[in-house]
Amino acid sequence: MNKEIFLKTFQQSLQEKFKGSQQEWWSNYIYHFSHIKNIVEILNCGKLYSRNQAIKLGLMTNDNANDEVIQHTQHCYKDYVRFYFRPKTPTQYINEGIIPLSEVANNAHCPIPVFLLFDFVKILSQDDVLFSEGNIANRGVKIYNNLAELNNLEFNNIFHSAPLPQESYREHIKYCRHAEVLVKDELNVYDYLKLIVVRSQADKESLLFWLKDEARKKLYGKIKIDPLGLFNHRWLSLERVELQANKLIFHFENTQRKSYDVRVNGEKLTDGERFAGVKTSFSGTRLCWNFDANILVEGLHVILSVDNTIIYENEIKYIEDDII
């Protein structure tokens, strides 16, 4: 049996096993999750590099990994591009969203998370692909290179999505949820990419703004606003930006009554006139930036930063109270 036939059969068996649940479609894809700026670098250059390669090439603009976990990961595995079998891993639960700086632990922070969803069969069909039974930061983890050994993986625990039990088995489930797929050195993204998933309209606008024209053309129709429930939505996120004739409105979600320092910079598209505003200890869900007159009819280049991290950038125009 060739690789493709085996993997399609295995994929169908997983879908049948989890039929009727959200996990039924999880095996359609292999998942890579990172901060939006890292994703932009990946999509603009067309390659997904291993951790060591990305650092060497200066492509990791936001290192959202937990320092402690990275320290415990064997150096040889840092030469592999890493993917998960599922979304909503324990790592994502900890990292995802704009977390107040005082609550970020071990540098584990992914303010604007974006998912790349790759073809399950194509990724696993590659020569020399490896996969693990659990978290590869664990010294005792088993790594496999024979596709038949996919049957050794505990997909009941890898795809486990119920609340974690309190007993000792809890740690084993967390370990299995981190089962990974490893590709040596680099991956040509556009040969395998199926979808890109963002949390909100605002995140989609920033992603499109930062992408090069060539990448935007390649990705036409592939960027979706979380149609599959891939995100946890625990921490602050920017949902949408609204430009009216004399004010700019930022709509947030999940502030959790935490406070953030917000900075807005704007530049008129017509004559380059600049504006700036700062809001310290912001903790609401709606931030309005008001102007003295109807000066923005021709549009504005907007940059929004939260706790010194740029979370939104775009050129937006006002037409009858709607964003283009």
Backbone bond lengths (Angstrom), bond angles and torsions (degrees), N, CA, C in turn:
res aa  C-N    CA-C-N  psi(-1)  N-CA   C-N-CA  omega(-1)  CA-C   N-CA-C  phi
1 M - - - 1.465 - - 1.533 109.13 -
2 N 1.347 117.89 127.91 1.455 118.52 -179.71 1.534 111.27 -76.73
3 K 1.316 115.23 169.90 1.465 120.71 -173.87 1.526 112.29 -59.01
4 E 1.320 116.53 -46.95 1.459 120.37 -175.19 1.525 111.67 -62.78
5 I 1.308 116.95 -44.15 1.468 120.44 179.41 1.531 110.01 -63.90
6 F 1.339 116.32 -45.08 1.464 119.66 178.96 1.526 110.89 -58.68
7 L 1.342 116.68 -46.99 1.464 120.23 -175.92 1.524 112.34 -68.24
8 K 1.323 117.12 -37.26 1.465 119.21 177.43 1.521 110.71 -66.17
9 T 1.326 116.21 -38.24 1.473 120.16 177.06 1.526 110.38 -66.19
10 F 1.330 116.50 -43.39 1.464 120.71 178.76 1.528 110.52 -63.83
11 Q 1.316 116.21 -42.44 1.462 121.71 178.59 1.526 110.66 -60.01
12 Q 1.317 116.86 -44.89 1.465 121.02 179.28 1.518 111.66 -64.07
13 S 1.338 116.50 -35.37 1.469 119.41 179.10 1.526 110.54 -67.15
14 L 1.343 117.33 -37.13 1.462 120.23 176.45 1.522 111.00 -66.25
15 Q 1.322 116.36 -42.19 1.462 119.52 179.81 1.518 111.56 -63.98
16 E 1.312 116.22 -37.27 1.465 120.39 177.33 1.515 110.61 -68.72
17 K 1.327 116.25 -39.74 1.465 121.40 -179.09 1.525 111.82 -62.56
18 F 1.328 116.75 -36.09 1.457 120.71 -176.56 1.536 111.43 -109.19
19 K 1.300 116.39 22.32 1.470 122.13 -177.37 1.527 111.29 -54.79
20 G 1.329 116.18 133.20 1.453 121.36 177.57 1.512 114.40 89.32
21 S 1.322 118.00 -5.70 1.463 121.53 178.89 1.525 109.34 -112.09
22 Q 1.325 116.30 170.51 1.470 119.52 178.64 1.526 111.70 -64.20
23 Q 1.330 116.48 -24.27 1.467 119.87 -179.37 1.524 112.93 -73.75
24 E 1.322 117.10 -10.00 1.466 119.49 -176.73 1.530 111.68 -58.29
25 W 1.340 117.39 -37.41 1.463 120.44 -177.25 1.526 112.45 -94.53
26 W 1.335 118.60 -6.24 1.472 120.09 -177.04 1.525 111.79 -57.78
27 S 1.313 117.21 -35.78 1.466 119.97 -176.70 1.531 112.82 -78.24
28 N 1.335 117.90 4.68 1.466 119.56 171.50 1.524 111.19 -71.57
29 Y 1.355 114.80 -21.70 1.455 118.79 -169.10 1.535 112.04 -134.92
30 I 1.346 113.40 162.65 1.460 123.05 164.18 1.527 105.08 -115.79
31 Y 1.346 118.02 140.20 1.460 121.48 -164.06 1.533 113.28 -115.14
32 H 1.341 114.92 137.80 1.461 121.11 170.33 1.523 107.41 -128.21
33 F 1.326 115.99 133.53 1.459 122.83 -170.84 1.530 108.40 -129.25
34 S 1.350 116.99 130.02 1.461 118.99 178.47 1.525 110.13 -161.09
35 H 1.340 115.23 174.33 1.455 121.89 177.05 1.526 109.70 -68.41
36 I 1.305 116.68 148.98 1.460 122.86 -173.16 1.527 112.86 -55.46
37 K 1.336 118.30 -38.75 1.468 120.11 -178.59 1.529 111.03 -66.40
38 N 1.346 117.13 -36.91 1.468 119.79 174.58 1.526 111.07 -64.78
39 I 1.332 115.68 -41.46 1.468 120.48 179.85 1.532 110.39 -63.40
40 V 1.323 117.06 -39.82 1.466 120.85 177.57 1.521 110.80 -59.46
41 E 1.336 116.81 -45.21 1.472 120.43 178.33 1.528 110.69 -60.89
42 I 1.324 116.46 -42.11 1.468 121.34 -179.86 1.523 110.82 -62.34
43 L 1.324 116.64 -47.29 1.461 120.74 -175.58 1.529 112.19 -72.73
44 N 1.317 116.79 -33.34 1.462 119.57 179.24 1.527 112.65 -70.72
45 C 1.343 116.30 -35.39 1.468 117.99 179.75 1.527 111.95 -92.88
46 G 1.345 117.01 -15.56 1.466 121.00 176.22 1.510 114.12 81.76
47 K 1.326 117.51 7.92 1.466 120.49 -179.33 1.524 111.06 -131.60
48 L 1.313 114.10 143.95 1.459 121.35 173.19 1.526 106.30 -108.65
49 Y 1.335 116.30 116.95 1.452 121.25 -174.63 1.524 111.96 -101.48
50 S 1.321 115.13 158.00 1.458 120.64 171.79 1.521 109.11 -62.89
51 R 1.313 116.44 164.93 1.464 120.81 -179.85 1.536 110.79 -56.54
52 N 1.319 116.23 -48.12 1.470 119.72 -178.22 1.525 111.64 -62.37
53 Q 1.338 116.76 -41.51 1.454 120.51 179.22 1.527 111.94 -67.35
54 A 1.330 117.13 -41.49 1.463 121.02 -179.11 1.521 111.41 -63.11
55 I 1.326 116.22 -41.11 1.473 120.16 178.21 1.524 110.08 -67.09
56 K 1.327 116.53 -43.77 1.462 121.61 -179.63 1.526 111.30 -59.61
57 L 1.340 116.49 -39.35 1.463 121.45 -177.28 1.530 112.97 -88.26
58 G 1.343 116.70 -1.68 1.459 120.87 179.42 1.504 114.06 70.70
59 L 1.340 116.80 31.00 1.462 121.07 -175.66 1.522 113.58 -99.89
60 M 1.343 117.59 -7.45 1.457 119.86 -179.30 1.528 108.79 -93.86
61 T 1.338 115.83 87.03 1.458 120.35 -176.54 1.513 112.34 -75.71
62 N 1.322 117.72 -24.99 1.461 121.55 176.69 1.524 108.21 -133.99
63 D 1.321 116.94 110.52 1.457 121.32 179.32 1.520 108.11 -90.12
64 N 1.360 116.14 96.28 1.456 119.95 -174.04 1.520 113.19 -93.01
65 A 1.338 117.44 10.62 1.462 120.64 -178.20 1.525 111.08 -79.66
66 N 1.321 114.75 150.35 1.452 121.63 175.36 1.526 109.11 -71.12
67 D 1.336 117.22 122.29 1.465 121.24 -176.57 1.517 112.03 -55.73
68 E 1.327 115.75 -40.93 1.464 119.84 -177.48 1.525 111.29 -66.49
69 V 1.335 116.37 -40.34 1.461 120.46 178.95 1.529 110.40 -65.35
70 I 1.335 116.88 -43.47 1.463 120.86 179.34 1.524 110.91 -61.40
71 Q 1.324 117.05 -40.02 1.464 120.80 179.66 1.520 111.77 -62.10
72 H 1.331 117.16 -30.67 1.458 121.24 -178.00 1.531 113.08 -91.49
73 T 1.333 116.88 -3.91 1.465 120.12 178.56 1.527 108.97 -84.21
74 Q 1.328 117.03 128.11 1.455 120.20 179.83 1.527 110.67 -58.21
75 H 1.321 115.33 140.66 1.461 120.47 -173.56 1.531 112.16 -58.86
76 C 1.322 117.33 -35.06 1.470 119.93 -177.14 1.530 112.04 -61.49
77 Y 1.339 117.19 -30.62 1.459 119.85 -178.54 1.526 112.51 -80.16
78 K 1.328 117.54 -10.41 1.463 120.56 175.11 1.528 111.29 -76.74
79 D 1.351 115.57 -6.60 1.460 120.86 174.44 1.528 111.65 -91.66
80 Y 1.325 116.78 10.59 1.465 121.55 179.96 1.526 110.43 -117.95
81 V 1.332 115.09 143.23 1.461 120.64 167.72 1.522 106.94 -74.50
82 R 1.320 116.30 133.24 1.468 120.22 -171.93 1.528 111.49 -112.89
83 F 1.301 114.79 135.70 1.461 122.96 178.95 1.525 108.80 -131.32
84 Y 1.316 115.76 162.42 1.468 121.27 173.77 1.530 110.29 -112.92
85 F 1.326 115.06 157.54 1.461 121.15 174.84 1.531 111.58 -79.46
86 R 1.333 116.71 -10.72 1.464 119.43 -172.33 1.527 110.28 -150.14
87 P 1.350 116.95 161.37 1.462 120.53 168.03 1.528 109.33 -86.06
88 K 1.335 115.82 177.59 1.464 122.81 174.95 1.527 112.44 55.62
89 T 1.324 115.61 49.68 1.461 119.85 172.62 1.526 109.17 -75.16
90 P 1.325 117.97 165.07 1.473 119.83 174.40 1.521 112.79 -57.80
91 T 1.332 118.00 -35.16 1.466 121.11 177.25 1.521 110.82 -61.63
92 Q 1.316 116.89 -46.12 1.462 120.44 178.23 1.518 111.08 -61.08
93 Y 1.330 117.11 -39.22 1.469 121.57 -179.33 1.530 110.61 -58.30
94 I 1.330 116.43 -38.84 1.457 121.60 -178.26 1.531 111.34 -77.70
95 N 1.334 117.92 -40.61 1.462 122.60 -168.96 1.519 114.61 -86.87
96 E 1.313 117.46 -29.58 1.463 121.56 -164.59 1.526 113.57 -69.48
97 G 1.339 115.74 130.85 1.457 121.27 171.30 1.518 113.22 104.51
98 I 1.336 115.58 170.06 1.459 121.90 -179.40 1.529 107.80 -85.15
99 I 1.309 115.28 98.82 1.462 122.53 -175.80 1.525 108.89 -94.73
100 P 1.336 119.10 136.63 1.472 119.37 174.97 1.528 110.54 -53.24
101 L 1.322 116.51 136.74 1.459 120.57 -174.27 1.520 112.39 -55.84
102 S 1.323 116.67 -31.62 1.469 120.26 -178.66 1.518 112.47 -69.02
103 E 1.352 116.84 -14.76 1.459 120.34 -177.27 1.528 113.39 -110.67
104 V 1.333 116.83 3.63 1.463 120.58 176.21 1.517 109.45 -79.58
105 A 1.337 116.58 124.08 1.467 121.56 -177.63 1.521 110.42 -109.98
106 N 1.316 117.15 133.69 1.470 123.39 174.71 1.527 112.98 55.75
107 N 1.335 116.41 32.77 1.461 122.23 177.14 1.528 112.99 65.00
108 A 1.331 117.43 16.30 1.466 121.67 -178.15 1.525 109.40 -85.06
109 H 1.332 116.15 94.76 1.465 119.53 -174.12 1.519 109.55 -154.84
110 C 1.325 116.10 122.31 1.461 122.38 177.00 1.531 107.25 -125.99
111 P 1.338 117.85 84.37 1.472 120.91 -171.28 1.524 114.65 -58.14
112 I 1.346 116.73 -45.85 1.469 120.74 -179.48 1.527 107.61 -119.52
113 P 1.327 117.35 89.86 1.469 120.55 -175.88 1.522 112.16 -77.79
114 V 1.320 115.01 141.14 1.464 121.79 176.34 1.524 107.70 -136.62
115 F 1.325 116.37 139.02 1.463 122.20 177.21 1.527 110.74 -103.41
116 L 1.328 114.82 137.12 1.459 122.03 165.06 1.519 107.12 -106.09
117 L 1.328 116.82 124.94 1.462 121.80 -179.40 1.520 108.84 -108.75
118 F 1.340 114.93 121.23 1.460 121.13 -175.66 1.525 111.11 -110.16
119 D 1.314 115.71 157.54 1.457 122.21 -179.26 1.528 110.66 -65.63
120 F 1.315 117.15 119.84 1.464 124.19 -176.53 1.528 111.16 -56.45
121 V 1.315 116.14 -49.31 1.465 120.43 -175.42 1.523 111.06 -69.59
122 K 1.321 117.89 -44.56 1.460 120.90 -177.51 1.528 112.56 -65.32
123 I 1.335 116.48 -41.78 1.471 119.38 -179.77 1.521 110.45 -63.52
124 L 1.321 116.67 -48.21 1.467 120.04 -176.10 1.523 112.68 -75.82
125 S 1.331 117.55 -12.29 1.466 120.48 178.08 1.526 113.08 -81.16
126 Q 1.326 117.04 -10.77 1.461 119.57 -177.11 1.528 111.66 -64.79
127 D 1.319 114.77 149.04 1.460 119.85 174.46 1.524 109.41 -66.18
128 D 1.313 115.80 142.78 1.470 122.93 174.86 1.524 114.42 66.67
129 V 1.331 118.51 13.15 1.461 119.57 175.66 1.533 109.14 -67.44
130 L 1.324 116.06 142.12 1.462 121.99 177.00 1.522 108.80 -115.90
131 F 1.329 116.71 159.95 1.456 120.54 172.69 1.525 108.56 -149.61
132 S 1.322 115.52 152.16 1.467 120.60 -174.46 1.520 111.01 -116.49
133 E 1.313 114.88 159.41 1.462 119.90 177.00 1.523 111.69 -80.62
134 G 1.352 116.23 -16.89 1.462 120.82 -177.40 1.515 110.57 -166.69
135 N 1.315 115.97 -156.44 1.455 123.24 -175.73 1.528 111.39 -64.15
136 I 1.341 117.48 121.05 1.458 118.97 -176.45 1.531 112.53 -75.77
137 A 1.329 117.92 -5.40 1.467 119.95 172.04 1.519 111.04 -74.57
138 N 1.330 116.57 -13.72 1.463 121.68 177.77 1.527 109.29 -80.66
139 R 1.303 117.38 125.17 1.467 121.89 -175.22 1.528 113.02 -60.40
140 G 1.316 117.88 -28.05 1.459 120.29 -177.19 1.509 114.36 -94.10
141 V 1.324 117.30 11.03 1.460 120.62 -174.83 1.529 111.10 -64.70
142 K 1.332 115.63 142.68 1.457 121.13 176.29 1.521 108.96 -94.17
143 I 1.343 115.53 129.89 1.463 122.49 178.90 1.520 108.12 -113.41
144 Y 1.337 116.95 132.47 1.457 121.73 -176.75 1.533 110.29 -116.94
145 N 1.342 116.19 154.06 1.459 120.59 175.54 1.525 113.01 -132.29
146 N 1.328 116.59 5.24 1.462 121.89 178.45 1.523 108.10 -109.53
147 L 1.328 117.40 122.32 1.465 120.35 -175.51 1.526 112.98 -56.28
148 A 1.334 117.33 -32.25 1.465 120.00 178.76 1.519 111.34 -59.43
149 E 1.357 115.46 -23.62 1.461 119.70 -178.39 1.532 113.02 -79.20
150 L 1.326 116.66 -1.04 1.466 118.64 168.98 1.521 110.58 -58.02
151 N 1.323 115.81 -28.41 1.460 120.06 178.98 1.526 112.04 -68.51
152 N 1.341 117.50 -14.87 1.464 120.84 177.31 1.530 112.80 -79.99
153 L 1.332 116.10 -17.56 1.460 119.55 -176.34 1.533 110.93 -75.83
154 E 1.321 115.73 144.60 1.474 122.17 -177.81 1.526 109.64 -89.98
155 F 1.325 116.62 79.31 1.454 118.63 -175.70 1.525 113.27 -67.89
156 N 1.326 117.95 -20.15 1.465 119.00 172.64 1.524 110.57 -60.98
157 N 1.342 116.08 -34.57 1.459 120.79 178.56 1.529 112.08 -91.05
158 I 1.329 117.11 -34.80 1.465 119.64 177.44 1.523 110.20 -61.33
159 F 1.333 117.23 -41.94 1.457 122.31 -178.81 1.538 112.23 -94.61
160 H 1.308 117.12 10.80 1.465 120.99 179.67 1.522 109.76 -59.33
161 S 1.339 117.87 129.64 1.465 120.32 -178.44 1.527 113.03 -131.89
162 A 1.308 117.89 1.37 1.463 121.12 177.26 1.530 109.26 -78.09
163 P 1.340 118.29 166.02 1.470 119.50 174.73 1.528 110.47 -54.96
164 L 1.315 115.63 141.53 1.459 119.77 -178.53 1.523 110.80 -68.41
165 P 1.330 117.32 139.20 1.466 120.03 177.12 1.527 110.71 -69.08
166 Q 1.295 117.09 161.41 1.464 121.51 -178.47 1.521 113.05 -85.61
167 E 1.322 117.43 -19.62 1.458 120.34 -176.70 1.526 111.56 -74.35
168 S 1.312 117.11 179.42 1.458 123.16 -173.62 1.529 112.42 -60.79
169 Y 1.331 118.75 -24.68 1.468 122.03 -179.09 1.524 111.45 -64.49
170 R 1.330 116.14 -15.62 1.458 122.26 179.94 1.532 111.53 -54.73
171 E 1.332 117.03 -45.57 1.463 121.05 -177.66 1.528 111.97 -67.17
172 H 1.331 116.01 -33.03 1.464 119.10 178.39 1.532 110.48 -67.44
173 I 1.325 117.41 -39.66 1.463 120.61 178.16 1.522 110.23 -63.94
174 K 1.319 117.47 -43.86 1.467 121.10 178.02 1.531 110.59 -60.34
175 Y 1.321 115.54 -40.09 1.464 121.21 177.70 1.531 110.42 -61.51
176 C 1.328 117.09 -45.64 1.468 121.16 -178.74 1.531 112.16 -68.96
177 R 1.302 117.58 -35.80 1.470 120.99 179.02 1.531 111.88 -59.42
178 H 1.340 115.96 -20.80 1.460 121.08 179.75 1.530 112.85 -93.39
179 A 1.317 118.93 12.96 1.467 120.61 179.27 1.530 109.47 -54.00
180 E 1.338 115.73 137.42 1.456 120.23 -170.65 1.525 113.22 -125.32
181 V 1.323 114.09 160.33 1.468 123.55 169.78 1.520 106.45 -115.30
182 L 1.336 116.91 134.17 1.464 121.93 -173.44 1.533 110.39 -122.56
183 V 1.329 115.25 128.33 1.468 122.11 177.87 1.522 107.72 -120.07
184 K 1.312 117.75 127.83 1.465 121.94 -173.95 1.526 112.07 -66.85
185 D 1.310 115.22 127.82 1.475 126.28 168.68 1.524 115.10 70.45
186 E 1.338 118.38 -61.73 1.461 118.79 -173.46 1.527 111.53 -159.88
187 L 1.335 114.37 162.13 1.464 120.82 178.19 1.525 108.45 -134.95
188 N 1.331 117.03 133.88 1.463 121.37 171.56 1.528 108.12 -76.69
189 V 1.317 115.45 102.12 1.465 122.25 -167.91 1.525 112.53 -55.90
190 Y 1.319 117.56 -48.09 1.460 120.37 -169.96 1.530 113.32 -72.50
191 D 1.329 116.91 -8.84 1.465 119.99 175.30 1.534 112.04 -78.73
192 Y 1.340 117.02 -17.55 1.461 120.85 -171.55 1.536 114.02 -129.73
193 L 1.324 117.03 -14.64 1.461 121.33 -172.29 1.531 112.06 -69.98
194 K 1.338 115.81 132.55 1.466 121.47 177.25 1.531 111.83 -106.86
195 L 1.333 115.94 -46.73 1.464 120.59 -175.75 1.522 110.25 -146.61
196 I 1.341 114.66 155.72 1.464 122.28 167.28 1.518 106.17 -120.04
197 V 1.324 117.05 131.48 1.468 120.58 -176.29 1.528 109.39 -122.90
198 V 1.336 115.56 126.67 1.459 122.87 177.09 1.532 109.08 -116.30
199 R 1.347 115.86 168.49 1.473 119.27 -177.23 1.521 113.54 -82.13
200 S 1.325 117.98 -31.67 1.463 119.28 -167.69 1.523 111.88 -150.86
201 Q 1.330 114.65 169.24 1.465 120.13 175.56 1.520 110.58 -61.68
202 A 1.336 117.13 -39.57 1.466 120.84 179.77 1.527 111.12 -62.04
203 D 1.333 117.33 -44.10 1.458 120.47 178.73 1.524 111.39 -63.24
204 K 1.326 116.38 -38.07 1.471 120.61 178.43 1.525 110.50 -63.96
205 E 1.330 117.38 -42.12 1.457 121.11 179.97 1.524 111.43 -62.47
206 S 1.339 116.64 -43.33 1.471 120.19 178.68 1.519 110.87 -63.81
207 L 1.329 116.26 -44.69 1.463 120.47 179.66 1.527 110.56 -57.68
208 L 1.318 116.92 -47.97 1.466 120.76 -179.57 1.528 111.35 -64.15
209 F 1.324 116.86 -37.16 1.463 120.21 -179.81 1.524 111.24 -64.93
210 W 1.338 117.13 -39.48 1.462 121.33 -175.65 1.533 112.89 -82.38
211 L 1.316 118.01 -18.26 1.459 120.15 179.74 1.526 111.21 -74.59
212 K 1.320 116.08 146.77 1.451 121.18 173.13 1.531 109.64 -72.20
213 D 1.337 116.30 158.18 1.464 121.39 -178.04 1.521 112.07 -55.38
214 E 1.330 116.56 -41.67 1.466 120.33 -178.10 1.522 111.12 -62.77
215 A 1.339 116.66 -42.18 1.464 120.47 179.22 1.524 111.05 -66.89
216 R 1.341 116.77 -41.31 1.472 119.67 179.11 1.522 111.19 -59.29
217 K 1.325 116.62 -40.38 1.469 120.20 179.16 1.529 110.95 -63.82
218 K 1.321 116.66 -42.91 1.467 120.88 -179.65 1.527 111.93 -65.23
219 L 1.314 116.04 -28.53 1.467 120.81 -173.32 1.522 113.39 -98.76
220 Y 1.312 116.68 9.71 1.461 119.50 -178.90 1.531 110.64 -55.66
221 G 1.327 115.61 123.74 1.459 121.57 177.95 1.522 115.32 83.30
222 K 1.333 117.59 -2.54 1.464 119.81 -176.25 1.526 113.77 -101.07
223 I 1.330 118.20 -9.81 1.474 121.02 -177.48 1.528 108.67 -94.45
224 K 1.317 116.22 115.71 1.467 121.97 -175.04 1.531 110.97 -119.24
225 I 1.326 115.71 148.53 1.461 121.18 176.44 1.524 108.50 -92.42
226 D 1.290 116.24 92.72 1.465 127.75 177.06 1.530 115.21 28.51
227 P 1.327 118.87 65.58 1.467 120.01 177.99 1.521 112.30 -79.00
228 L 1.333 117.06 -8.42 1.461 120.91 -170.86 1.529 113.83 -114.91
229 G 1.322 117.80 0.55 1.465 120.31 -179.75 1.518 112.85 70.07
230 L 1.341 117.05 47.14 1.462 121.32 -175.93 1.521 113.51 -84.88
231 F 1.332 117.33 -12.85 1.460 120.34 -171.97 1.531 111.63 -111.41
232 N 1.336 114.93 157.78 1.468 121.43 -178.25 1.522 112.89 -90.81
233 H 1.339 117.61 -28.21 1.468 122.71 178.50 1.530 112.16 55.26
234 R 1.324 116.44 46.95 1.471 120.62 179.16 1.526 112.57 -89.25
235 W 1.342 116.29 -34.56 1.454 121.05 -173.02 1.525 110.92 -116.15
236 L 1.311 115.09 177.42 1.455 122.28 -174.85 1.525 112.49 -53.93
237 S 1.328 115.49 137.62 1.463 121.54 172.38 1.517 108.43 -143.11
238 L 1.328 115.01 151.14 1.460 121.19 174.84 1.513 107.82 -94.43
239 E 1.323 117.04 120.05 1.455 121.31 -174.97 1.526 113.35 -88.63
240 R 1.328 116.82 -47.62 1.466 118.58 179.66 1.521 109.47 -158.18
241 V 1.328 114.87 160.69 1.461 122.34 178.71 1.518 107.60 -124.07
242 E 1.312 115.27 131.37 1.462 121.28 -175.25 1.521 109.23 -122.75
243 L 1.313 116.79 124.34 1.457 121.78 177.86 1.517 109.71 -107.02
244 Q 1.327 115.84 119.38 1.454 121.39 174.32 1.526 108.58 -108.90
245 A 1.320 117.31 -179.80 1.460 120.79 -172.36 1.523 112.61 -61.95
246 N 1.318 117.20 -34.60 1.464 118.90 -176.93 1.523 113.23 -130.96
247 K 1.330 116.42 18.37 1.465 117.75 177.14 1.529 111.17 -161.17
248 L 1.314 113.17 156.17 1.452 123.05 178.23 1.518 107.05 -117.38
249 I 1.337 117.00 129.69 1.464 120.63 -175.23 1.529 109.63 -121.33
250 F 1.333 115.53 126.24 1.463 122.05 176.11 1.521 108.36 -106.26
251 H 1.329 116.09 126.03 1.459 121.70 -179.32 1.543 108.86 -105.81
252 F 1.328 116.58 117.64 1.458 123.21 -178.49 1.527 111.14 -107.55
253 E 1.326 115.31 161.51 1.461 121.63 170.62 1.520 109.62 -134.33
254 N 1.320 115.56 156.43 1.469 123.45 172.78 1.522 113.10 61.17
255 T 1.328 116.44 49.20 1.466 119.39 176.95 1.525 112.07 -71.15
256 Q 1.332 117.50 -23.70 1.466 122.79 177.84 1.530 112.44 54.45
257 R 1.329 115.96 26.77 1.464 121.53 -179.86 1.527 112.08 58.46
258 K 1.313 115.94 25.52 1.454 121.05 174.89 1.525 108.56 -94.96
259 S 1.329 116.79 158.04 1.458 119.23 -179.39 1.523 110.94 -110.68
260 Y 1.333 115.34 147.26 1.451 123.06 -177.10 1.526 108.92 -137.36
261 D 1.314 115.38 154.59 1.453 120.61 172.04 1.525 108.55 -96.44
262 V 1.322 116.30 122.97 1.458 122.08 -173.93 1.528 109.60 -116.51
263 R 1.334 115.63 134.77 1.464 120.75 177.73 1.528 108.56 -128.75
264 V 1.323 115.34 132.23 1.456 121.72 178.89 1.521 108.99 -117.67
265 N 1.325 115.84 132.06 1.464 121.56 173.59 1.523 108.20 -125.98
266 G 1.314 115.35 136.58 1.449 119.90 -179.79 1.517 111.92 -138.16
267 E 1.321 114.70 153.11 1.463 120.67 177.26 1.518 108.31 -141.82
268 K 1.329 116.94 124.48 1.460 121.23 -179.61 1.520 110.26 -62.47
269 L 1.322 116.77 136.53 1.459 120.98 -178.94 1.527 112.23 -72.35
270 T 1.340 116.45 -20.28 1.470 119.54 -176.51 1.524 112.21 -80.55
271 D 1.337 117.25 -52.59 1.467 119.15 -172.12 1.528 113.79 -125.14
272 G 1.335 118.07 4.07 1.458 120.61 177.06 1.515 114.65 78.07
273 E 1.344 118.90 6.11 1.465 120.54 177.57 1.531 109.66 -60.66
274 R 1.329 115.83 135.84 1.460 120.52 -173.61 1.520 112.61 -108.01
275 F 1.335 114.16 151.26 1.452 121.95 177.96 1.528 108.35 -136.86
276 A 1.308 115.89 155.57 1.468 119.63 177.40 1.515 109.46 -150.74
277 G 1.310 115.04 151.40 1.455 120.52 177.43 1.515 110.52 -151.75
278 V 1.321 115.71 148.76 1.467 121.42 -179.65 1.517 108.79 -130.51
279 K 1.329 115.62 136.88 1.461 121.31 175.77 1.525 107.60 -129.83
280 T 1.315 116.52 110.14 1.467 119.74 179.04 1.519 109.85 -90.60
281 S 1.316 115.12 147.57 1.475 122.11 178.38 1.520 112.41 57.45
282 F 1.319 116.68 37.82 1.466 120.96 176.34 1.530 109.37 -71.40
283 S 1.328 116.69 135.35 1.473 120.02 -178.81 1.522 112.21 -143.36
284 G 1.330 118.01 19.02 1.454 120.64 -178.25 1.511 112.81 -97.16
285 T 1.333 115.11 -170.47 1.461 120.90 178.73 1.521 112.21 -111.51
286 R 1.339 116.15 -4.20 1.478 120.34 -176.68 1.523 108.36 -143.67
287 L 1.324 116.29 117.24 1.458 121.30 -179.94 1.517 108.93 -115.02
288 C 1.321 116.32 120.96 1.467 121.54 179.51 1.524 109.67 -106.72
289 W 1.311 114.58 134.88 1.457 121.36 174.97 1.522 106.32 -116.01
290 N 1.344 115.73 106.37 1.454 121.79 -172.09 1.527 111.74 -93.87
291 F 1.334 115.04 148.99 1.455 121.94 177.97 1.520 109.57 -119.53
292 D 1.316 115.14 159.87 1.468 120.54 -176.05 1.518 112.73 -73.01
293 A 1.309 117.05 -26.58 1.466 119.74 -176.40 1.527 109.46 -148.80
294 N 1.303 115.92 173.86 1.469 120.71 -179.65 1.531 109.96 -78.27
295 I 1.336 114.77 74.44 1.462 119.25 -172.03 1.521 113.19 -99.47
296 L 1.335 117.22 -4.25 1.459 119.36 -169.48 1.529 114.24 -109.02
297 V 1.298 117.04 16.20 1.454 119.43 -177.55 1.526 111.91 -56.36
298 E 1.321 116.94 -33.61 1.461 120.64 -178.32 1.522 113.47 -87.29
299 G 1.321 118.27 -0.01 1.456 120.88 173.16 1.517 114.93 104.18
300 L 1.313 114.67 169.59 1.456 121.75 -171.57 1.523 110.09 -148.19
301 H 1.337 115.99 137.41 1.457 121.91 168.67 1.529 106.28 -86.82
302 V 1.336 116.67 118.86 1.467 121.95 -172.04 1.522 111.15 -116.40
303 I 1.329 115.76 135.71 1.465 122.46 170.78 1.517 108.02 -127.84
304 L 1.316 116.91 124.79 1.463 122.19 178.74 1.523 109.19 -116.94
305 S 1.325 116.55 127.32 1.463 122.01 177.83 1.526 109.52 -118.64
306 V 1.313 115.66 140.94 1.460 122.18 174.17 1.523 107.61 -124.40
307 D 1.318 116.44 123.17 1.469 121.66 -177.05 1.532 110.92 49.84
308 N 1.324 115.38 45.33 1.475 123.68 175.76 1.528 114.35 68.75
309 T 1.332 117.47 13.18 1.464 121.11 174.53 1.530 108.78 -112.01
310 I 1.334 116.93 125.18 1.464 119.76 177.38 1.523 108.97 -69.37
311 I 1.330 116.76 120.82 1.464 120.39 -179.12 1.533 112.47 -113.94
312 Y 1.332 116.50 -5.76 1.463 118.41 178.76 1.521 109.25 -157.09
313 E 1.339 115.55 135.94 1.458 120.99 171.39 1.523 108.23 -150.58
314 N 1.324 114.65 132.57 1.457 118.14 -178.65 1.524 109.28 -169.83
315 E 1.313 117.00 163.00 1.453 123.29 168.83 1.520 107.38 -105.78
316 I 1.330 116.37 116.77 1.461 119.87 -176.18 1.523 110.37 -123.95
317 K 1.317 115.29 150.44 1.449 121.31 -176.85 1.532 109.49 -125.77
318 Y 1.320 113.61 153.69 1.464 120.98 -179.18 1.527 110.46 -100.18
319 I 1.348 115.08 121.14 1.462 120.25 172.88 1.523 107.51 -138.94
320 E 1.299 116.52 106.29 1.468 122.44 178.28 1.518 111.73 50.21
321 D 1.338 116.15 50.54 1.463 123.75 175.33 1.517 114.07 67.96
322 D 1.329 118.84 13.63 1.465 120.40 -179.92 1.524 110.28 -117.92
323 I 1.336 114.57 153.02 1.452 119.44 172.71 1.528 108.54 -84.49
324 I 1.318 116.02 141.32 1.469 119.57 170.63 1.514 107.72 -75.05
